[in-house]
Amino acid sequence: MELQNKATSLWGDFLRVDKIQIRTFHVTWFAFFLCFFAWFGIAPLMAVVREELSLTKEQVGWTIIGAVSATVFARVLIGWLCDRYGPRLTYTWLLVLASLPVMGIGFAHDFTSFLIFRVLIGVIGASFVITQYHTTNMFAPNVVGTANATSAGWGNLGGGVTQFAMPMIFSIFVVGFGMNTAFGWRASMVVAGAVILFTGIIYFFFTQDAPDGSYKDLRAQGKMPQKKQATGDFFHALKDYRVWLLFCIYAACFGIELIIFGTLALYFFDYFGLNLVTAGMVAASFGLMNLFARTLGGVFGDNFASLWGLKGRATWLFIVLFIEGLALMLFSQMHALFLAVPTLLFFSLFTQMSEGATFSVVPFISKKSLGAVAGVVGAGGNVGAVTAGFLFKGDLDWHTAYFILGGLVTCASFLALFIRFSKADEVEAEERYDRGYTQHRREAARKHLEVLGVDDDMIEKVTVFGSREAHAYKRLEALGVDMSTVKIKTD
């Protein structure tokens, strides 16, 4: 059973927070932004933490691995919980419970306690799965790639903002209030945790599971499968080879982003001799590309689909992932700051677009087990980060570590070419796309006619046209035809 009344436009109704689809979109991406902010909030302060707790290079490496390890299991579990209990309750409880270790790390007194809290904080990374799940629930196929990519991209932006915001918060405590550095980094994390806790409360009261209500109500009305079916759908998803291809692909893009967030500030601090704040600012530039780059990945995924169907989405994924790998290898060989920064931005652009392209494919793998698919694919990102983390805990030069990762990403890009869809899947996806496109055209026409003062009866007559006409519109627009010259003939 497919959810009804999904939004067919994102940008056209962007400020319509009275519409539950748009309001949920905004609350969801902002919650994810704060989760990412807290998840990597300690990374730009590691130079201070390393000195205070007397951490060795190997111990720092273990904290990098620990930060993303728990997320692997949390993401798989959270997808199943979304299918059973709905994204609203699942996100609320995740935010409330995850706020505890975020605040708790401020009370760490040695490597062991610091590592335990660092691992537990990683659970908050499962917020990504709920973000993608909730957005997919709210938006129609013609715009779901764009909506998913935008919500995830703006959420990931938190990982960039925290690179310069946390050192600034730290400086306020140390310079502004005269506190010592040991107290400064601890207080900064307590503040981040408190904000996460408050966000959990906001999420509960300002969102709902689906456009037509909560999962509980929809199940009672027979509009959704019962909870027990979610378990069967979960194991069904695990049998689909495409899920595991996307698992590996996401390890090669989001996994790389995670390891970059965890190492970049320290990389510029140690290898380029920058101070804490400046290193954080440079590292932040990588994450700030999420403001638009991941959205571009989803937008182009939708556009490729409009021209070449589901195969087009997979082809676009291959292109951006291949370039990402080459860009990372190039960045690893930059030893001058004025060359490293623009190369970093180029690499970041294609990393974020690869992530957006991945999740423009995910919603079309299995409608019945969306949470399971999103959870497994999302976990792939963390498996990639954990695996990559071992390159940074030994004696290997970090330039070399980045180069090796770039080569692995380039090889992984070819997996996208093996993602196949049946003819029935292609036909169904095109029909769903056309339905969403048709509805979008109707709503756009209705708005224009209402402005012109046309009465409701006439609006209904001139805005009702079917999938075939919508498909023609779509093709003509793709060819660059001026649509103001096109007339729709109706009976």
C-alpha positions as CSV (number, residue, x, y, z in Angstrom):
1,M,0.0,0.0,0.0
2,E,1.4,3.4,-1.0
3,L,1.0,6.5,1.1
4,Q,-1.2,9.1,-0.4
5,N,-1.2,13.0,-0.7
6,K,2.5,13.3,-1.0
7,A,3.9,16.8,-1.9
8,T,4.7,17.2,-5.6
9,S,6.7,20.3,-5.2
10,L,9.5,21.4,-2.8
11,W,10.7,24.8,-3.9
12,G,7.3,26.1,-5.0
13,D,5.9,25.6,-1.5
14,F,9.1,26.0,0.4
15,L,7.7,28.4,3.0
16,R,4.3,26.8,3.3
17,V,4.9,25.5,6.8
18,D,1.2,25.2,7.3
19,K,1.4,22.1,5.0
20,I,2.5,19.1,7.0
21,Q,4.8,17.8,4.2
22,I,6.8,21.1,4.1
23,R,6.8,21.5,7.9
24,T,8.1,18.0,8.4
25,F,10.8,18.6,5.8
26,H,12.1,21.7,7.6
27,V,12.0,20.1,11.1
28,T,13.6,17.0,9.8
29,W,16.6,18.6,8.1
30,F,17.2,20.9,11.0
31,A,17.1,18.0,13.5
32,F,19.6,16.2,11.3
33,F,21.7,19.3,11.1
34,L,21.9,19.5,14.9
35,C,22.6,15.7,15.1
36,F,25.6,16.1,12.8
37,F,26.7,19.2,14.7
38,A,26.8,17.2,18.0
39,W,28.2,14.0,16.4
40,F,31.4,15.7,15.2
41,G,31.4,18.6,17.7
42,I,34.4,17.2,19.5
43,A,36.5,16.7,16.3
44,P,37.7,20.4,15.9
45,L,38.6,20.4,19.7
46,M,40.7,17.2,19.5
47,A,44.0,19.2,19.7
48,V,42.9,20.5,23.1
49,V,41.5,17.1,24.2
50,R,44.6,15.3,23.0
51,E,46.8,17.5,25.2
52,E,44.7,17.4,28.3
53,L,44.1,13.6,28.3
54,S,47.6,12.8,27.0
55,L,46.3,10.8,24.0
56,T,48.7,8.9,21.8
57,K,48.3,8.9,18.0
58,E,47.0,5.4,18.2
59,Q,44.4,6.4,20.8
60,V,43.3,9.3,18.6
61,G,42.9,6.8,15.8
62,W,40.6,4.6,18.0
63,T,38.4,7.6,18.8
64,I,38.0,8.3,15.1
65,I,36.9,4.7,14.6
66,G,34.8,4.7,17.7
67,A,32.9,7.8,16.5
68,V,31.4,5.9,13.6
69,S,31.3,2.3,14.7
70,A,28.1,2.2,16.8
71,T,26.3,4.0,14.0
72,V,26.6,0.8,11.8
73,F,24.3,-1.2,14.0
74,A,22.1,1.8,15.0
75,R,21.3,2.6,11.3
76,V,20.2,-0.9,10.6
77,L,18.0,-1.1,13.7
78,I,16.5,2.4,13.2
79,G,15.2,1.6,9.7
80,W,13.3,-1.4,11.1
81,L,12.0,0.8,14.0
82,C,10.7,3.3,11.4
83,D,8.8,0.7,9.6
84,R,7.2,-0.5,12.8
85,Y,6.6,2.6,14.9
86,G,6.9,5.5,12.4
87,P,9.6,8.1,11.9
88,R,8.1,10.6,14.4
89,L,8.4,8.5,17.5
90,T,11.6,6.9,16.4
91,Y,13.3,10.3,15.8
92,T,12.0,11.7,19.1
93,W,13.4,8.9,21.2
94,L,16.7,8.9,19.3
95,L,17.2,12.6,20.0
96,V,16.3,12.4,23.6
97,L,18.5,9.3,24.4
98,A,21.4,10.4,22.2
99,S,21.6,13.8,24.0
100,L,22.9,11.9,27.1
101,P,26.3,10.8,25.8
102,V,26.7,14.1,24.0
103,M,26.5,15.8,27.4
104,G,28.3,12.9,29.1
105,I,31.5,13.2,27.2
106,G,32.0,16.5,29.0
107,F,32.6,14.4,32.1
108,A,35.3,12.1,30.6
109,H,38.5,11.9,32.6
110,D,40.7,9.5,30.7
111,F,41.0,7.7,27.3
112,T,38.7,4.9,28.3
113,S,35.8,7.0,29.4
114,F,36.3,9.4,26.5
115,L,36.2,6.5,24.0
116,I,33.1,5.0,25.6
117,F,31.2,8.3,25.2
118,R,32.6,8.8,21.7
119,V,31.2,5.4,20.7
120,L,27.8,6.1,22.2
121,I,27.6,9.5,20.6
122,G,27.8,7.7,17.2
123,V,24.3,6.3,17.7
124,I,23.0,9.8,16.8
125,G,24.3,9.2,13.3
126,A,21.3,6.9,12.7
127,S,19.3,10.2,12.4
128,F,20.2,10.1,8.7
129,V,18.1,7.1,8.1
130,I,15.0,8.6,9.7
131,T,15.6,11.9,7.8
132,Q,15.6,10.1,4.4
133,Y,12.7,7.8,5.5
134,H,10.5,10.7,6.7
135,T,11.2,12.8,3.6
136,T,10.4,9.9,1.3
137,N,7.1,9.5,3.1
138,M,6.2,13.2,2.4
139,F,7.3,13.7,-1.3
140,A,6.1,12.2,-4.6
141,P,8.5,10.4,-7.0
142,N,8.9,13.4,-9.3
143,V,10.6,15.4,-6.5
144,V,11.7,12.8,-3.9
145,G,15.3,12.7,-5.1
146,T,15.6,16.4,-4.7
147,A,13.8,16.4,-1.3
148,N,15.9,13.6,0.0
149,A,19.2,15.1,-1.2
150,T,18.3,18.5,0.2
151,S,17.2,17.3,3.7
152,A,20.3,15.2,3.9
153,G,22.7,17.8,2.5
154,W,21.5,20.6,4.8
155,G,21.7,18.1,7.7
156,N,25.2,17.2,6.8
157,L,26.0,20.9,6.8
158,G,26.0,20.6,10.6
159,G,29.3,18.6,10.3
160,G,30.8,21.6,8.5
161,V,29.4,24.3,10.7
162,T,30.6,22.5,13.9
163,Q,34.2,22.7,12.6
164,F,34.3,26.4,13.2
165,A,31.3,26.9,15.6
166,M,32.6,24.6,18.3
167,P,36.1,26.3,18.5
168,M,34.2,29.6,18.7
169,I,32.0,28.3,21.6
170,F,35.1,27.0,23.2
171,S,36.8,30.4,22.9
172,I,33.8,32.1,24.4
173,F,34.1,29.9,27.5
174,V,37.9,30.3,27.7
175,V,38.4,33.9,26.6
176,G,35.1,35.4,27.3
177,F,34.4,33.8,30.7
178,G,38.0,33.2,31.7
179,M,37.6,29.4,32.2
180,N,40.5,27.0,31.7
181,T,40.7,24.9,28.5
182,A,39.8,21.7,30.2
183,F,36.5,23.2,31.3
184,G,35.9,25.0,28.0
185,W,35.7,21.9,25.7
186,R,33.6,20.1,28.2
187,A,31.1,22.9,28.6
188,S,30.9,23.2,24.8
189,M,29.7,19.6,24.5
190,V,27.2,19.9,27.3
191,V,25.6,22.9,25.5
192,A,25.4,20.8,22.3
193,G,23.7,17.9,24.2
194,A,21.1,20.2,25.8
195,V,20.1,21.6,22.3
196,I,19.7,18.0,21.0
197,L,17.4,17.2,24.0
198,F,15.2,20.2,23.3
199,T,15.0,19.3,19.6
200,G,13.6,15.9,20.4
201,I,10.6,17.6,22.2
202,I,10.1,19.9,19.2
203,Y,10.1,16.9,16.8
204,F,7.4,15.2,18.6
205,F,4.9,18.1,18.5
206,F,5.6,19.5,15.1
207,T,5.7,16.5,12.8
208,Q,3.6,13.4,11.9
209,D,4.5,10.1,10.3
210,A,2.8,10.5,6.9
211,P,0.8,13.2,5.0
212,D,-2.5,11.6,6.2
213,G,-1.6,11.0,9.8
214,S,0.3,8.7,12.2
215,Y,1.2,5.0,11.4
216,K,-1.0,4.0,14.3
217,D,-4.1,5.7,12.8
218,L,-3.3,4.5,9.2
219,R,-3.0,0.9,10.3
220,A,-6.3,1.2,12.2
221,Q,-7.9,2.4,8.9
222,G,-6.3,-0.4,6.9
223,K,-4.2,2.0,4.9
224,M,-0.9,0.5,6.0
225,P,0.5,-3.1,6.6
226,Q,0.5,-4.2,10.3
227,K,3.7,-4.1,12.4
228,K,4.4,-7.8,12.2
229,Q,4.9,-7.5,8.4
230,A,7.8,-5.1,8.9
231,T,10.0,-7.9,10.1
232,G,9.4,-10.0,7.0
233,D,10.0,-7.0,4.7
234,F,13.3,-6.3,6.5
235,F,14.7,-9.8,5.7
236,H,13.3,-9.5,2.2
237,A,15.4,-6.4,1.6
238,L,18.5,-8.2,2.8
239,K,18.2,-10.7,-0.1
240,D,18.3,-8.0,-2.8
241,Y,21.8,-7.7,-4.2
242,R,21.2,-4.1,-5.2
243,V,20.9,-3.2,-1.5
244,W,24.4,-4.5,-0.9
245,L,25.8,-2.7,-4.0
246,L,24.4,0.6,-2.7
247,F,25.8,-0.4,0.8
248,C,29.3,-0.5,-0.7
249,I,28.7,2.6,-2.8
250,Y,27.5,4.6,0.2
251,A,30.6,3.4,2.0
252,A,32.6,5.1,-0.7
253,C,30.9,8.5,-0.5
254,F,29.3,9.1,2.9
255,G,31.9,6.8,4.6
256,I,34.6,9.1,3.1
257,E,32.8,12.2,4.3
258,L,32.6,10.9,7.8
259,I,36.3,10.1,7.9
260,I,37.1,13.5,6.5
261,F,35.0,15.2,9.2
262,G,36.9,13.3,11.8
263,T,40.4,13.9,10.5
264,L,40.4,17.1,8.5
265,A,40.9,19.7,11.2
266,L,43.7,17.7,12.8
267,Y,45.2,17.2,9.3
268,F,45.5,20.9,8.6
269,F,46.6,21.5,12.2
270,D,49.5,19.0,12.0
271,Y,50.5,19.0,8.3
272,F,49.9,22.7,7.4
273,G,50.8,24.3,10.7
274,L,47.4,26.1,11.1
275,N,46.1,27.1,14.5
276,L,43.0,25.5,16.0
277,V,40.4,28.1,14.8
278,T,41.9,28.4,11.3
279,A,42.2,24.7,10.8
280,G,38.6,24.4,11.8
281,M,37.6,27.1,9.4
282,V,39.4,25.3,6.5
283,A,37.9,22.0,7.5
284,A,34.4,23.6,7.7
285,S,34.6,24.5,4.0
286,F,34.3,20.8,3.1
287,G,31.0,20.4,5.0
288,L,29.6,23.7,3.9
289,M,29.4,22.4,0.4
290,N,26.4,20.5,1.6
291,L,24.4,23.7,1.4
292,F,23.8,22.9,-2.3
293,A,26.0,20.0,-3.5
294,R,24.0,17.1,-2.2
295,T,20.8,18.7,-3.5
296,L,22.5,18.9,-7.0
297,G,23.1,15.1,-6.8
298,G,19.4,14.5,-6.2
299,V,18.2,17.1,-8.7
300,F,20.4,15.6,-11.5
301,G,19.2,12.1,-10.4
302,D,15.6,13.2,-10.9
303,N,16.5,14.8,-14.3
304,F,18.4,11.7,-15.5
305,A,15.4,9.6,-14.5
306,S,13.0,11.9,-16.5
307,L,15.1,11.1,-19.6
308,W,16.4,7.6,-19.1
309,G,14.3,6.1,-16.3
310,L,15.8,4.3,-13.3
311,K,18.8,3.3,-15.4
312,G,19.6,7.0,-15.7
313,R,19.7,7.4,-11.9
314,A,22.3,4.6,-11.7
315,T,24.4,6.0,-14.5
316,W,24.5,9.4,-12.9
317,L,25.6,7.8,-9.6
318,F,28.6,6.1,-11.4
319,I,29.7,9.4,-13.0
320,V,29.8,11.5,-9.8
321,L,31.4,8.7,-7.7
322,F,34.1,8.1,-10.2
323,I,35.0,11.8,-10.2
324,E,34.9,11.9,-6.4
325,G,37.6,9.2,-6.3
326,L,39.9,11.0,-8.7
327,A,39.4,14.2,-6.8
328,L,40.4,12.7,-3.4
329,M,43.6,11.3,-4.9
330,L,44.4,14.7,-6.3
331,F,43.7,16.4,-2.9
332,S,46.0,14.0,-1.1
333,Q,49.0,15.2,-3.2
334,M,48.4,18.9,-2.5
335,H,51.1,20.1,-0.1
336,A,50.6,23.9,-0.4
337,L,47.6,25.4,1.3
338,F,46.6,27.6,-1.7
339,L,46.3,24.4,-3.8
340,A,44.8,22.1,-1.1
341,V,41.8,24.3,-0.3
342,P,40.3,24.6,-3.9
343,T,41.0,20.9,-4.5
344,L,39.3,20.1,-1.3
345,L,36.2,22.0,-2.4
346,F,36.2,20.2,-5.8
347,F,36.4,16.9,-4.0
348,S,33.7,17.9,-1.5
349,L,31.3,18.8,-4.4
350,F,31.4,15.4,-5.9
351,T,31.3,13.6,-2.6
352,Q,28.1,15.3,-1.6
353,M,26.6,14.8,-5.1
354,S,27.4,11.1,-4.9
355,E,25.5,10.9,-1.6
356,G,22.5,12.7,-3.1
357,A,22.7,10.5,-6.2
358,T,22.7,7.3,-4.0
359,F,19.5,8.2,-2.2
360,S,17.8,9.2,-5.4
361,V,18.1,5.5,-6.2
362,V,17.2,4.1,-2.8
363,P,13.4,4.9,-2.8
364,F,13.0,2.7,-5.9
365,I,14.6,-0.5,-4.6
366,S,11.6,-1.6,-2.5
367,K,8.5,0.3,-1.5
368,K,7.5,-2.3,1.1
369,S,10.8,-2.2,3.0
370,L,11.9,1.4,2.6
371,G,13.2,1.6,6.2
372,A,15.2,-1.6,5.9
373,V,16.8,-0.5,2.6
374,A,17.6,3.0,3.9
375,G,19.0,1.5,7.1
376,V,21.3,-1.0,5.5
377,V,22.5,1.4,2.8
378,G,23.0,4.1,5.5
379,A,25.0,1.6,7.6
380,G,27.3,1.1,4.6
381,G,28.5,4.7,5.1
382,N,29.6,3.9,8.6
383,V,31.2,0.6,7.7
384,G,33.2,2.6,5.1
385,A,34.3,5.1,7.7
386,V,35.2,2.4,10.3
387,T,37.3,0.6,7.7
388,A,39.0,3.8,6.5
389,G,39.7,4.7,10.1
390,F,42.3,2.0,10.5
391,L,44.5,3.8,8.0
392,F,44.7,6.7,10.4
393,K,45.6,4.9,13.6
394,G,49.1,3.5,12.6
395,D,52.3,5.1,11.3
396,L,50.9,5.6,7.7
397,D,51.3,9.2,6.5
398,W,47.9,10.8,6.2
399,H,48.7,12.0,2.6
400,T,49.1,8.4,1.6
401,A,46.0,7.3,3.5
402,Y,43.9,9.8,1.6
403,F,45.4,8.7,-1.7
404,I,44.6,5.0,-1.0
405,L,41.0,5.9,-0.1
406,G,40.7,7.8,-3.4
407,G,41.7,4.8,-5.4
408,L,39.2,2.6,-3.6
409,V,36.4,5.1,-4.3
410,T,37.3,5.1,-8.0
411,C,37.1,1.3,-8.1
412,A,33.8,1.3,-6.1
413,S,32.1,3.6,-8.6
414,F,31.9,0.8,-11.2
415,L,29.5,-1.1,-8.9
416,A,26.8,1.5,-9.9
417,L,26.8,0.0,-13.4
418,F,25.6,-3.3,-12.0
419,I,22.4,-1.9,-10.4
420,R,19.6,-3.2,-12.6
421,F,15.8,-2.7,-12.6
422,S,13.2,-5.0,-14.2
423,K,11.0,-3.7,-17.0
424,A,8.1,-3.8,-14.6
425,D,10.1,-1.6,-12.1
426,E,10.9,0.9,-14.9
427,V,7.2,1.1,-16.0
428,E,5.9,1.5,-12.5
429,A,8.5,4.2,-11.7
430,E,7.7,6.1,-14.8
431,E,4.0,5.9,-14.0
432,R,4.6,7.1,-10.4
433,Y,6.8,9.9,-11.7
434,D,4.2,10.9,-14.2
435,R,1.5,11.0,-11.5
436,G,3.6,13.2,-9.4
437,Y,4.4,15.4,-12.3
438,T,0.7,15.6,-13.3
439,Q,-0.3,16.6,-9.8
440,H,2.5,19.2,-9.8
441,R,1.3,20.7,-13.1
442,R,-2.3,20.8,-11.8
443,E,-1.3,22.6,-8.6
444,A,0.8,25.1,-10.6
445,A,-2.0,25.7,-13.0
446,R,-4.5,26.1,-10.2
447,K,-2.3,28.8,-8.5
448,H,-2.0,30.8,-11.7
449,L,-5.7,30.6,-12.4
450,E,-6.7,31.6,-8.9
451,V,-4.5,34.7,-9.2
452,L,-6.4,35.5,-12.4
453,G,-9.7,35.2,-10.6
454,V,-11.0,32.2,-12.5
455,D,-13.9,30.4,-10.7
456,D,-13.5,26.9,-9.2
457,D,-15.6,25.1,-11.9
458,M,-13.5,26.5,-14.7
459,I,-10.3,25.7,-12.9
460,E,-11.3,22.0,-12.6
461,K,-12.1,21.9,-16.4
462,V,-8.7,23.3,-17.5
463,T,-6.4,21.6,-15.0
464,V,-7.6,18.0,-15.4
465,F,-5.4,16.2,-17.8
466,G,-3.8,12.8,-17.5
467,S,-0.5,11.0,-17.3
468,R,-0.1,10.9,-21.1
469,E,-0.3,14.7,-21.3
470,A,2.0,15.1,-18.3
471,H,4.5,12.9,-19.9
472,A,4.4,14.9,-23.1
473,Y,4.9,18.1,-21.1
474,K,7.9,16.5,-19.4
475,R,9.5,15.4,-22.7
476,L,9.0,18.8,-24.4
477,E,10.4,20.7,-21.4
478,A,13.5,18.4,-21.5
479,L,14.0,19.3,-25.1
480,G,13.9,23.0,-24.3
481,V,10.5,23.8,-25.9
482,D,8.9,27.0,-24.8
483,M,5.9,25.6,-22.9
484,S,4.0,28.9,-23.2
485,T,3.4,28.0,-26.9
486,V,2.1,24.6,-26.2
487,K,-1.7,24.1,-25.9
488,I,-3.3,21.1,-24.2
489,K,-6.4,19.9,-26.0
490,T,-9.1,18.7,-23.7
491,D,-12.6,17.3,-24.3
